Amino acid sequence: MTPVIKKFGVWRGYKGFTPEAAREIEELGFGALWLGGSPPADLPVVESLLAATESLTVATSIVNIWTAPADAVAESFHRIEQRFPGRFLLGIGVGHPEADGASAIKPYDALVAYLDDLDAAGVPKQSRALAALGPRVLRLARDRTAGALPYLAPPAHTRIARETLGADALLVAEQKVVLDDDADRARAVARQMVPMYLGLVNYVANLRRLGFSDEDLATPGSDRLIDVLAVNGTPEQVAAGLVAHLEAGADHVAVQALNKDYLEALRAVATALPLAP
C-alpha cells in the first residue's frame, strides 16, 4: 500500500531535518518529509524522523541509483518498513550525468535494471516512486512504481504529467517558495539556488518543452522563470501557487522553502493552506 501523505509535505536536504523540526512540521498539518540530496544506501536519519512523529510519512527524493546499490537500499527499506510499517516511501532516480559522471549504461536502462533488482529484493511497487520529467520515464513510473516525483517543474508540467500517468498513479510536485512580498528581494533569494539547475540538461529540456526560451533559461534565469520555479509573495500568494499544482492534477505538493529560516516560512504558509493539524 502506498503511504498516505495528505496534500502537502516539506522538501529539504536529508541532512536538514531534525526530529524536533519533524514534530513541528507534523503539528502544522504537513503530511510528509521529502529527503533530498541523494541520501546514501543505509538511509540515515529516516528512522529518527519517523520515531519523532506519529503519522508523518518520510520519503526520499531521491536515492541516486548510481551511488546507492539496489541491494543495500532494499535492506534499508525492509529495516525501516519492519519498524514503521506503511510510513516510508522510497523515491529513486538517475540524478544528473553532468554531476554524477558518465556511464556506459543508458540512464533509462539503468533505471529498469534497478527496479528489477528492487523487485527481486521484495520492495513493493506501491512503496517506491520514481523521479520523472519526460514522457518515457513518467510511463515507467506509472508502470513500475506508485508514481512520479517531478522536480523543478511548474503546474503546466504537472498537468502534462497527470495526463501521461493516468488517473491512478501518485503524482508529487515539488515547488520552491520564498515567503517575501518584495519581489526583487524574493528573486534574489531564489537565484541563490535555481541557477544551479540551469546547467543540467534534463531540467533545461523540460522547461524548453514548456515554452521557456533561451533568454529565460540563461543564467541567472529571467524573472518570469524564477517566479514560476520559486513562487514568492505573501502567505496567501504562495499558498495559491502551491494549490495550483493540485488543481493541475498533483496528489501532493512537496514545499521547499528557500527562506533562511525555513520553519518560520512554513509556519506562515501553513496559515493560508488547507491543512489539517
C-alpha positions as MATLAB code, in Angstrom:
seq = 'MTPVIKKFGVWRGYKGFTPEAAREIEELGFGALWLGGSPPADLPVVESLLAATESLTVATSIVNIWTAPADAVAESFHRIEQRFPGRFLLGIGVGHPEADGASAIKPYDALVAYLDDLDAAGVPKQSRALAALGPRVLRLARDRTAGALPYLAPPAHTRIARETLGADALLVAEQKVVLDDDADRARAVARQMVPMYLGLVNYVANLRRLGFSDEDLATPGSDRLIDVLAVNGTPEQVAAGLVAHLEAGADHVAVQALNKDYLEALRAVATALPLAP';
ca = [
       0.000    0.000    0.000;
       1.300    3.469   -0.889;
       1.890    5.531    2.260;
      -0.750    8.178    2.973;
       0.847   11.595    2.529;
      -2.060   14.110    2.637;
      -1.934   17.092    0.253;
       1.193   18.944    1.344;
       4.639   17.984    2.569;
       8.055   19.575    3.072;
      11.143   19.044    0.882;
      14.640   19.612    2.245;
      18.104   18.073    2.010;
      18.204   14.868    4.033;
      20.682   16.382    6.499;
      18.457   19.407    7.040;
      15.666   17.913    9.170;
      15.851   17.352   12.917;
      13.420   15.235   14.966;
      12.230   18.430   16.682;
      11.530   20.108   13.346;
       9.755   16.978   12.106;
       7.404   17.096   15.099;
       6.566   20.730   14.480;
       6.027   20.144   10.756;
       3.593   17.350   11.600;
       1.793   19.551   14.115;
       1.408   22.255   11.463;
      -0.509   19.741    9.344;
       2.010   18.749    6.684;
       1.855   15.074    5.783;
       5.334   14.137    4.607;
       9.033   14.925    4.772;
      10.909   14.620    1.478;
      14.620   13.928    1.939;
      16.679   15.387   -0.903;
      20.393   15.461   -1.601;
      20.915   11.816   -2.636;
      20.871   10.068    0.754;
      23.206    7.060    0.920;
      22.040    3.458    0.788;
      21.813    2.996    4.548;
      19.178    5.770    4.581;
      20.359    7.652    7.655;
      18.004    9.854    9.715;
      14.827    8.227    8.342;
      14.116    6.216   11.483;
      14.854    9.091   13.849;
      12.361   11.294   11.976;
       9.718    8.581   11.963;
      10.279    7.858   15.648;
       9.803   11.543   16.492;
       6.399   11.716   14.788;
       3.128    9.836   14.931;
       1.775    9.556   11.406;
       4.103   11.593    9.183;
       5.402    9.849    6.064;
       9.131   10.094    5.335;
      10.206    9.735    1.707;
      13.433   10.013   -0.269;
      13.574   12.466   -3.147;
      15.676   10.891   -4.343;
      18.071    7.999   -3.754;
      20.547    8.163   -6.638;
      20.759    4.815   -8.429;
      24.403    5.410   -9.441;
      25.645    5.893   -5.870;
      23.325    3.693   -3.771;
      23.327   -0.025   -4.723;
      19.856   -1.534   -5.013;
      20.548   -4.480   -2.703;
      21.762   -2.207    0.103;
      18.823    0.171   -0.393;
      16.418   -2.774   -0.263;
      17.933   -3.907    3.046;
      17.419   -0.424    4.448;
      13.850   -0.328    3.141;
      12.961   -3.590    4.880;
      14.613   -2.449    8.112;
      12.573    0.758    8.126;
       9.364   -0.910    6.977;
       9.557   -3.514    9.725;
       9.866   -0.848   12.388;
       7.471    1.733   10.871;
       5.107   -0.127    8.534;
       3.466    1.952    5.834;
       5.229    5.215    6.690;
       8.216    5.184    4.327;
       8.240    5.811    0.576;
      11.390    5.034   -1.393;
      11.955    7.611   -4.112;
      14.696    6.771   -6.614;
      16.128    8.391   -9.733;
      19.088    8.712  -12.070;
      20.378   12.049  -10.835;
      22.398   14.076  -13.350;
      25.140   12.758  -15.655;
      26.839   16.167  -15.513;
      27.255   15.819  -11.750;
      27.457   12.047  -11.296;
      29.780   11.125  -14.136;
      29.165    9.316  -17.396;
      28.164    5.672  -17.521;
      28.277    3.048  -20.228;
      24.704    2.129  -19.314;
      21.950    4.372  -20.646;
      20.046    6.042  -17.766;
      16.703    4.546  -18.756;
      18.156    1.033  -18.962;
      19.860    1.550  -15.616;
      16.535    2.558  -14.058;
      14.838   -0.550  -15.406;
      17.619   -2.766  -14.073;
      17.483   -1.066  -10.673;
      13.730   -1.594  -10.468;
      14.263   -5.235  -11.415;
      16.710   -5.540   -8.518;
      14.227   -3.934   -6.112;
      11.578   -6.394   -7.321;
      13.921   -9.301   -6.668;
      14.654   -7.921   -3.192;
      10.954   -7.703   -2.331;
      10.500   -3.908   -2.316;
       6.824   -3.486   -3.282;
       5.841   -1.403   -6.289;
       3.482    0.706   -4.173;
       6.230    1.594   -1.684;
       8.513    3.252   -4.231;
       8.317    6.183   -6.644;
      10.446    7.500   -9.471;
      11.905   10.913  -10.301;
      10.433   11.672  -13.713;
      10.033   14.607  -16.078;
       9.793   13.347  -19.669;
       7.063   11.095  -21.039;
       9.126    7.882  -21.233;
      10.209    7.954  -17.588;
       6.756    9.110  -16.493;
       5.328    5.985  -18.116;
       7.973    3.869  -16.389;
       6.990    5.456  -13.076;
       3.357    4.603  -13.775;
       4.065    1.007  -14.730;
       6.776    0.042  -12.227;
       6.196    2.232   -9.143;
       3.488    4.022   -7.187;
       4.069    7.112   -9.304;
       6.232   10.087  -10.208;
       8.288   12.704   -8.378;
       8.919   15.622  -10.777;
      11.334   18.306   -9.569;
      11.784   21.939  -10.655;
       8.602   21.870  -12.699;
       5.679   24.338  -12.728;
       1.959   23.489  -12.718;
       1.983   23.377  -16.537;
       4.199   20.306  -16.288;
       2.048   18.828  -13.525;
      -0.909   18.906  -15.911;
       1.063   17.112  -18.633;
       2.419   14.587  -16.150;
      -1.076   13.734  -14.935;
      -2.227   13.143  -18.491;
       0.718   10.800  -19.063;
       0.365    8.949  -15.762;
      -3.387    8.499  -15.913;
      -5.758    8.893  -13.015;
      -4.444    6.303  -10.580;
      -0.690    6.869  -10.260;
       0.755    9.021   -7.490;
       1.967   12.441   -8.626;
       4.064   14.542   -6.240;
       5.022   18.041   -7.389;
       7.996   19.772   -5.769;
       7.624   23.557   -5.520;
      10.147   26.078   -4.237;
       8.782   29.076   -2.363;
      10.102   32.316   -0.898;
       7.926   33.991    1.715;
       8.552   37.672    0.974;
       6.209   40.236   -0.550;
       9.134   42.196   -2.013;
       9.503   40.522   -5.420;
      13.060   41.706   -6.093;
      14.270   40.530   -2.701;
      12.477   37.198   -3.097;
      14.003   36.659   -6.545;
      17.455   37.346   -5.133;
      16.892   34.532   -2.614;
      15.624   32.183   -5.336;
      18.617   32.968   -7.536;
      20.912   31.591   -4.854;
      19.603   28.122   -5.809;
      17.673   27.972   -9.099;
      20.571   28.872  -11.480;
      22.498   25.743  -10.445;
      19.845   23.701  -12.265;
      20.063   25.726  -15.479;
      23.216   23.863  -16.469;
      21.549   20.446  -16.190;
      20.240   19.059  -19.456;
      17.132   17.272  -18.179;
      15.701   20.325  -16.419;
      16.514   22.693  -19.257;
      14.979   20.344  -21.841;
      11.818   20.029  -19.766;
      11.480   23.793  -19.342;
      12.004   24.294  -23.072;
       9.169   21.833  -23.732;
       7.005   24.053  -21.551;
       7.727   27.111  -23.680;
      10.592   28.840  -21.884;
      13.086   30.479  -24.233;
      16.884   30.507  -24.304;
      16.665   34.014  -22.860;
      14.543   32.748  -19.963;
      16.941   29.881  -19.310;
      20.179   31.854  -19.476;
      21.810   32.142  -16.049;
      20.598   33.574  -13.665;
      17.145   32.966  -15.165;
      14.553   35.507  -16.255;
      12.137   36.996  -13.727;
       9.382   35.040  -15.498;
      11.212   31.766  -14.964;
      12.248   32.493  -11.386;
       8.721   33.491  -10.378;
       7.248   30.185  -11.560;
      10.019   27.948  -10.213;
      10.174   29.704   -6.822;
       6.762   31.158   -6.034;
       7.063   34.295   -3.938;
       4.842   36.722   -2.082;
       2.559   36.770    0.921;
       1.455   33.529    2.575;
      -1.775   33.715    0.591;
       0.035   34.235   -2.722;
       2.434   31.386   -2.035;
      -0.419   29.110   -0.969;
      -2.199   29.854   -4.256;
       0.933   28.816   -6.150;
       1.035   25.522   -4.238;
      -2.663   24.790   -4.694;
      -2.189   25.387   -8.445;
      -0.323   22.061   -8.600;
      -3.278   20.267   -7.005;
      -5.621   21.927   -9.481;
      -3.324   20.733  -12.301;
      -3.558   17.118  -11.128;
      -0.972   16.570   -8.380;
      -1.910   14.393   -5.429;
       0.636   16.064   -3.175;
       2.919   19.104   -3.201;
       6.378   18.990   -1.603;
       7.106   22.529   -0.405;
      10.751   23.628   -0.482;
      11.032   26.890    1.466;
      14.161   28.812    0.437;
      13.960   31.384    3.233;
      16.894   31.315    5.639;
      14.512   30.303    8.432;
      12.564   27.623    6.598;
      10.433   26.739    9.624;
       9.297   30.329   10.024;
       8.322   30.335    6.345;
       6.420   27.062    6.760;
       4.560   28.425    9.778;
       3.475   31.420    7.712;
       2.353   29.474    4.660;
       0.577   26.909    6.856;
      -1.859   29.632    7.939;
      -3.007   30.015    4.321;
      -3.061   26.363    3.229;
      -5.913   23.883    3.669;
      -4.031   21.862    6.283;
      -5.493   19.645    8.988;
      -3.257   19.742   12.088;
];
